[in-house]
């Protein structure tokens, strides 16, 4: 080995020592998973990757994603060796007062996005690489995966889309140590099998010995020469490398060494290669290629609907995005082969350089949106609500990443009609409400949809927008505003005997019920709860107090977890009687109005609920 390779080998030995010491001090963690990848990370951080060592979040840095998030101590050790913080701070690993968490989160500045739920890092890296590529910037993105996580389908969703996008600035490194959590991995050390799979997906792929520093350095050098293809390095490694009594031994996953004789013996072994020579200085970042502006150029153009228009909220979504893209140069739109149904195609027509087609790969779409968001973009992603929810784990992780993503789920509820229950999003409100910090919006007409898209884009954090398939009437004037956490009182009088709270398509059913009850001399208050989360708690309490303490909720969603439960939470301590009207069984195909009536969320059902004593 030459001098540089010898120095890198010494760094790798120190990374192994740091990982063992930190996890032993914490009394938990995954040192052996760190040790298998130490040579790779040493070469990457101190020879190939370009970044400011003491500024992990600098915008000119290449980006690193630790998809195998359980190897977090290795990530922290690399940044400590680079000078981002004192090495002694590694011993705070997993402490409540430390940013060095058990799996990486953005509390640590050297983390692009939260990982630890395996199979998501490559999608996140794809989103970041796509941002650099579309803007002509020189930064590259490196993703370190474990071999076990390649069993996740989302990895191959990302592999396919990355190849399609010709992301030659994206590098995947698979740490093939052959050991999973509970047994040997599916392919063991058959690195050729992994190499061939990536190559078949359209990647340039190379298999190496991940502990041969010369081979690692050479492989990383080749990644910089890739043209029109992402690059995969498949590295054969040993879990626990460097310590004879744990190396390639089963039963050591997630198990720290005991402080004392066991740890001392292990450190003595890895120190045979660890010298006091300072780590090589990483290459300086490239600065050519300026990032596009990530600030608003002005307000979004106002809606321009006529009172007699009939517009589906999904149509208004597409129209609103196209407008928004003119004033938000950092807005990206992603879709999963449904752009002619979600009308995201309108954004594609207006801003093709910021539209990303993900094909039928919803999990990857969400992960890519997280990568874009973590680089300062505002990504909107869309598909049928029922298909987006298959990526719920990715959505859950996006909240941990504090990713500023906007999610649009269309074709919600039984109101989609004949396509039947497999296409009906009926669980989405419950799922999205459960995400911490989320905002959940459900517009009823074109005006409110466009206004809420604008509000969603300007809100920092995850926002879900529920869209409907049927065309509906325009309820609001174009100048109407829709603050998050608000609601609209559409009908009211001093004689109201109950408040009917609806959202989306059921707003129109509530208005029909109002008209029917008016003929009988019964007055009700009708509220459009367009903001399901945060719900307008004060407005609901006031309405309930003024209408005899009675609320009827009606929603095109399953009974549990949706609008009705949001209303219940708001008035639970106020002695308010709430009756929920929602879909209570698996529906079937039929005409939209036929299904709305059959499953108890139509005007007739609302009238019956109000008449109850």
Long-range contacts (C-beta under 8 A, 24 or more apart in sequence): 1-213, 1-214, 2-214, 4-47, 4-217, 4-280, 5-213, 5-214, 5-217, 7-46, 7-277, 7-279, 7-280, 8-39, 8-42, 8-43, 8-46, 8-47, 8-213, 8-217, 8-280, 9-39, 9-42, 9-213, 9-273, 10-273, 10-274, 10-275, 10-277, 11-42, 11-46, 11-81, 11-279, 11-280, 12-38, 12-39, 12-41, 12-42, 12-43, 12-213, 12-273, 13-38, 13-242, 13-270, 13-271, 13-272, 13-273, 13-274, 14-77, 14-81, 14-274, 14-279, 15-41, 15-42, 15-74, 15-77, 15-78, 15-81, 16-241, 16-242, 16-243, 16-270, 17-267, 17-270, 17-271, 17-274, 18-73, 18-76, 18-77, 18-80, 18-81, 18-87, 18-90, 19-71, 19-73, 19-74, 19-77, 20-243, 20-256, 20-257, 20-263, 20-266, 20-267, 20-270, 21-90, 21-91, 21-263, 21-267, 22-73, 22-76, 22-77, 22-90, 22-91, 22-93, 22-100, 23-73, 23-93, 23-256, 23-257, 24-256, 24-257, 24-258, 24-259, 24-263, 25-91, 25-93, 25-259, 26-93, 26-94, 26-95, 26-256, 27-256, 28-94, 28-102, 28-254, 28-256, 29-70, 29-72, 29-73, 29-93, 29-94, 29-102, 29-254, 29-256, 30-70, 30-71, 30-72, 30-73, 30-253, 30-254, 31-73, 31-240, 31-255, 31-256, 31-257, 32-179, 32-239, 32-240, 32-246, 32-252, 32-253, 32-255, 33-68, 33-70, 33-71, 33-74, 33-146, 33-177, 33-239, 33-253, 34-71, 34-73, 34-74, 34-77, 35-239, 35-240, 35-241, 35-242, 35-243, 36-175, 36-177, 36-210, 36-237, 36-238, 36-239, 36-240, 36-241, 37-68, 37-71, 37-74, 37-144, 37-175, 37-177, 37-210, 37-235, 37-237, 38-74, 38-241, 38-242, 39-210, 39-211, 39-213, 39-216, 39-237, 39-241, 40-144, 40-173, 40-175, 40-210, 40-216, 40-233, 40-235, 40-237, 41-74, 41-75, 41-78, 41-144, 42-78, 42-213, 43-213, 43-216, 43-217, 43-220, 44-142, 44-144, 44-173, 44-220, 45-78, 45-79, 45-81, 45-82, 45-282, 46-81, 46-82, 46-279, 46-280, 46-281, 46-282, 47-217, 47-220, 47-280, 47-282, 47-283, 48-142, 48-217, 48-220, 48-221, 48-223, 48-224, 48-283, 49-140, 49-142, 49-282, 49-283, 50-139, 50-140, 50-282, 50-283, 50-284, 50-285, 50-286, 51-282, 51-285, 52-284, 52-285, 53-82, 53-83, 53-84, 53-281, 53-282, 54-82, 54-83, 54-84, 55-84, 56-84, 56-108, 56-109, 56-110, 57-109, 57-110, 58-285, 59-291, 60-139, 60-285, 60-286, 60-287, 61-139, 61-285, 62-139, 62-140, 62-141, 62-142, 62-285, 63-112, 63-125, 63-128, 63-139, 63-140, 63-141, 63-142, 64-110, 64-112, 64-141, 64-142, 64-143, 64-144, 65-112, 65-113, 65-115, 65-121, 65-122, 65-124, 65-125, 65-128, 65-141, 65-142, 65-143, 65-144, 65-371, 66-104, 66-111, 66-115, 66-121, 66-144, 67-115, 67-118, 67-119, 67-120, 67-121, 67-122, 67-124, 67-125, 67-143, 67-144, 67-145, 67-146, 67-149, 68-115, 68-118, 68-121, 68-144, 68-145, 68-146, 68-149, 68-175, 69-103, 69-104, 69-114, 69-115, 69-116, 69-117, 69-118, 69-121, 70-102, 70-103, 70-116, 70-254, 71-144, 71-146, 72-100, 72-101, 72-102, 72-103, 72-104, 72-116, 73-100, 75-104, 75-110, 75-111, 76-100, 76-108, 76-110, 79-110, 81-279, 82-279, 82-282, 84-109, 84-110, 105-400, 105-401, 106-374, 106-401, 106-402, 112-371, 112-374, 113-370, 113-371, 113-374, 113-397, 113-398, 113-401, 113-403, 114-397, 114-400, 114-401, 115-397, 116-397, 117-393, 117-396, 117-397, 118-146, 118-148, 118-149, 118-152, 119-149, 119-150, 119-151, 119-152, 119-153, 119-154, 119-155, 120-154, 120-363, 120-367, 120-393, 120-394, 120-397, 121-145, 122-154, 122-155, 122-158, 122-159, 122-162, 122-172, 122-367, 123-154, 123-157, 123-158, 123-363, 123-364, 123-366, 123-367, 123-368, 123-370, 123-371, 123-394, 124-367, 124-368, 124-370, 124-371, 124-374, 125-158, 125-170, 125-172, 125-371, 126-158, 126-161, 126-162, 126-165, 126-167, 126-170, 126-364, 126-367, 126-368, 126-371, 127-367, 127-368, 127-369, 127-370, 127-371, 127-372, 127-373, 127-374, 127-375, 127-379, 128-371, 128-372, 128-374, 128-375, 129-162, 129-167, 129-169, 129-170, 129-230, 129-371, 130-165, 130-167, 130-356, 130-368, 130-371, 130-372, 131-332, 131-371, 131-372, 131-375, 131-377, 132-169, 132-375, 133-165, 133-167, 133-169, 134-353, 134-354, 135-289, 135-291, 135-292, 136-289, 137-289, 137-290, 137-291, 138-286, 138-288, 138-289, 139-169, 139-285, 139-286, 140-169, 140-170, 140-171, 140-223, 140-224, 141-169, 141-170, 141-171, 141-371, 142-171, 142-173, 143-170, 143-171, 143-172, 143-173, 144-173, 144-175, 145-172, 145-173, 145-174, 145-175, 146-174, 146-175, 146-177, 147-174, 147-175, 147-176, 147-177, 147-178, 147-185, 147-187, 147-194, 148-180, 148-181, 148-185, 148-186, 150-174, 150-194, 150-197, 151-186, 153-363, 154-361, 154-363, 154-364, 154-367, 154-394, 156-197, 156-201, 157-361, 157-363, 157-364, 158-361, 158-364, 158-367, 158-368, 159-198, 159-201, 159-202, 159-203, 159-230, 160-201, 160-202, 160-359, 160-361, 161-358, 161-359, 161-361, 161-364, 161-368, 162-203, 162-230, 163-201, 163-202, 163-203, 163-229, 163-230, 164-202, 164-359, 165-356, 166-228, 166-229, 167-230, 168-226, 168-227, 168-228, 168-229, 168-230, 168-231, 170-230, 170-231, 171-220, 171-223, 171-230, 171-231, 171-232, 171-233, 172-198, 172-203, 172-230, 172-231, 172-232, 172-233, 173-232, 173-233, 173-235, 174-232, 174-233, 174-234, 174-235, 175-210, 175-235, 175-237, 176-210, 176-234, 176-235, 176-236, 176-237, 177-237, 177-238, 177-239, 177-248, 178-238, 178-239, 178-248, 179-239, 179-248, 179-250, 179-253, 180-253, 181-253, 181-254, 182-253, 183-250, 184-250, 189-236, 191-234, 191-235, 191-236, 194-234, 195-232, 195-234, 198-232, 198-234, 199-232, 202-229, 202-230, 203-229, 203-230, 203-231, 203-232, 204-229, 204-230, 204-231, 204-232, 205-231, 205-232, 205-233, 205-234, 206-231, 206-232, 206-233, 206-234, 207-234, 207-235, 207-236, 208-233, 208-234, 208-235, 208-236, 209-235, 209-236, 210-235, 210-236, 210-237, 211-237, 211-238, 211-241, 242-269, 242-270, 242-273, 243-269, 243-270, 244-269, 291-376, 292-329, 292-330, 293-329, 293-330, 294-329, 294-330, 294-376, 294-377, 295-329, 295-330, 296-327, 296-328, 296-458, 297-326, 297-327, 297-328, 297-329, 298-327, 299-327, 300-324, 300-327, 300-328, 300-450, 300-453, 300-454, 301-326, 301-327, 302-478, 302-479, 303-446, 303-447, 303-450, 303-451, 303-478, 304-478, 305-445, 305-446, 305-447, 305-474, 305-478, 306-474, 307-474, 308-474, 309-446, 309-473, 309-474, 310-471, 310-472, 310-473, 310-474, 311-445, 311-446, 311-471, 311-472, 311-474, 312-467, 312-468, 312-469, 312-470, 312-471, 312-472, 313-443, 313-444, 313-445, 313-446, 313-448, 313-449, 313-467, 313-468, 313-472, 313-504, 314-341, 314-342, 314-343, 314-410, 314-411, 314-467, 314-468, 314-469, 315-343, 315-446, 315-471, 316-443, 316-445, 316-446, 316-447, 316-449, 316-450, 317-342, 317-343, 317-344, 317-382, 317-408, 317-410, 317-449, 317-453, 317-465, 317-467, 318-342, 318-343, 318-344, 318-345, 318-346, 318-347, 319-343, 319-346, 319-446, 319-450, 320-449, 320-450, 320-453, 320-454, 321-346, 321-347, 321-380, 321-453, 322-346, 322-347, 322-349, 322-350, 322-351, 323-450, 324-453, 324-454, 324-457, 325-350, 325-351, 325-354, 326-350, 326-351, 328-378, 328-457, 330-376, 330-377, 330-378, 331-377, 331-378, 331-379, 331-380, 331-457, 332-356, 332-369, 332-372, 332-377, 332-378, 332-379, 332-380, 333-379, 333-380, 333-381, 333-382, 334-358, 334-365, 334-368, 334-369, 334-379, 334-380, 334-381, 334-382, 335-365, 335-381, 335-382, 335-383, 336-360, 336-361, 336-362, 336-365, 336-381, 336-382, 336-383, 336-387, 338-382, 338-383, 338-384, 338-387, 338-410, 339-382, 341-384, 341-410, 341-411, 342-382, 342-383, 342-384, 342-408, 342-410, 342-467, 344-380, 344-382, 360-387, 362-387, 362-388, 362-390, 362-391, 363-390, 363-391, 363-393, 363-394, 365-391, 366-391, 366-394, 366-395, 366-398, 366-405, 366-407, 367-394, 369-398, 369-403, 369-405, 370-394, 370-397, 370-398, 370-401, 370-403, 370-405, 373-398, 373-401, 373-403, 373-404, 373-405, 374-401, 374-403, 378-404, 378-406, 378-457, 379-405, 379-406, 380-405, 380-406, 380-407, 380-408, 380-453, 380-457, 381-405, 381-406, 381-407, 381-408, 382-407, 382-408, 382-409, 382-410, 383-409, 383-410, 384-409, 384-410, 384-411, 384-423, 384-425, 385-409, 385-410, 385-411, 385-412, 385-425, 385-428, 385-466, 385-467, 386-411, 386-422, 386-423, 386-424, 386-425, 386-426, 386-427, 386-428, 388-425, 388-428, 389-425, 389-427, 389-428, 389-431, 392-431, 395-431, 395-432, 395-435, 395-462, 396-435, 398-462, 399-435, 399-436, 399-437, 399-438, 399-462, 402-461, 403-462, 404-460, 404-461, 404-462, 405-462, 405-463, 406-456, 406-457, 406-462, 406-463, 406-465, 407-432, 407-462, 407-463, 407-464, 407-465, 408-464, 408-465, 408-467, 409-464, 409-465, 409-466, 409-467, 410-467, 410-468, 410-469, 411-467, 411-468, 411-469, 412-466, 412-467, 412-468, 412-469, 412-504, 412-556, 412-557, 413-468, 413-504, 413-505, 413-555, 413-556, 413-557, 413-583, 414-556, 414-583, 414-587, 414-590, 414-592, 414-595, 414-596, 414-599, 414-601, 415-468, 415-469, 415-470, 415-505, 415-556, 415-592, 415-595, 415-596, 416-469, 416-470, 416-592, 417-469, 417-470, 417-589, 417-590, 417-591, 417-592, 417-595, 418-589, 418-590, 418-591, 419-589, 420-587, 420-588, 420-589, 421-586, 421-587, 421-588, 421-589, 424-587, 425-466, 426-556, 426-557, 426-558, 426-583, 426-587, 427-557, 427-558, 427-561, 428-464, 428-466, 428-557, 429-466, 429-532, 429-555, 429-557, 429-561, 429-562, 429-563, 429-566, 430-557, 430-558, 430-560, 430-561, 430-562, 430-565, 431-561, 432-464, 432-533, 433-532, 433-533, 433-561, 433-562, 433-565, 433-566, 434-561, 435-462, 437-461, 437-462, 438-462, 438-463, 438-464, 438-533, 439-463, 439-464, 439-484, 439-531, 439-533, 439-534, 440-464, 440-466, 440-531, 440-532, 440-533, 441-465, 441-466, 441-484, 441-530, 441-531, 441-532, 442-466, 442-503, 442-504, 442-529, 442-530, 442-532, 442-563, 443-467, 443-482, 443-504, 443-530, 444-472, 444-475, 444-502, 444-503, 444-504, 444-505, 444-507, 444-508, 444-528, 444-530, 445-472, 445-473, 445-474, 445-475, 445-476, 446-474, 447-474, 447-475, 447-476, 447-477, 447-478, 447-480, 448-475, 448-476, 448-480, 448-482, 448-528, 448-530, 451-480, 451-481, 451-482, 452-482, 452-530, 455-482, 455-483, 455-484, 459-484, 466-503, 466-504, 466-532, 468-504, 468-505, 468-556, 469-592, 470-505, 470-592, 472-505, 472-508, 473-508, 475-507, 475-528, 482-530, 482-531, 483-531, 484-531, 484-534, 485-531, 485-534, 485-535, 485-536, 486-530, 486-531, 486-536, 486-539, 487-527, 487-528, 487-529, 487-530, 487-531, 487-535, 487-536, 487-539, 487-540, 488-527, 488-528, 488-530, 489-525, 489-526, 489-527, 489-539, 489-543, 490-526, 490-527, 490-528, 491-524, 491-525, 491-526, 492-525, 492-526, 492-543, 493-523, 493-525, 494-546, 495-523, 496-523, 496-524, 496-525, 496-546, 496-547, 496-548, 497-522, 497-523, 497-524, 497-547, 497-548, 497-550, 497-610, 498-524, 498-525, 498-547, 498-548, 498-550, 498-551, 498-552, 498-610, 499-524, 499-525, 499-526, 499-527, 499-540, 499-543, 499-544, 499-547, 499-550, 499-551, 499-552, 500-524, 500-525, 500-526, 500-527, 500-551, 500-552, 500-553, 500-554, 500-606, 500-610, 501-527, 501-529, 501-540, 501-551, 501-552, 501-553, 501-554, 501-563, 501-567, 502-526, 502-527, 502-528, 502-529, 502-553, 502-554, 502-555, 502-563, 503-528, 503-529, 503-530, 503-532, 503-555, 503-563, 504-555, 504-556, 505-556, 505-596, 506-554, 506-555, 506-556, 506-596, 506-601, 509-554, 509-596, 509-601, 509-602, 509-603, 509-606, 510-554, 510-603, 510-606, 512-602, 512-603, 512-606, 513-603, 513-604, 513-606, 513-607, 513-610, 516-603, 516-607, 517-607, 517-610, 522-610, 522-611, 524-610, 529-563, 529-566, 529-567, 532-562, 532-563, 532-566, 533-566, 535-566, 535-567, 535-569, 535-570, 536-570, 537-570, 537-571, 540-567, 540-570, 540-571, 541-570, 541-571, 541-574, 541-576, 544-571, 544-574, 544-576, 545-574, 549-574, 549-575, 549-576, 549-577, 550-576, 550-577, 550-579, 551-576, 551-577, 551-578, 551-579, 552-578, 552-579, 552-581, 552-606, 552-609, 552-610, 553-578, 553-579, 553-580, 553-581, 553-582, 554-581, 554-582, 554-601, 554-605, 554-606, 555-580, 555-581, 555-582, 555-601, 556-583, 556-596, 556-601, 557-582, 557-583, 558-582, 558-583, 558-584, 559-583, 559-584, 579-609, 579-612, 581-605, 581-606, 581-609
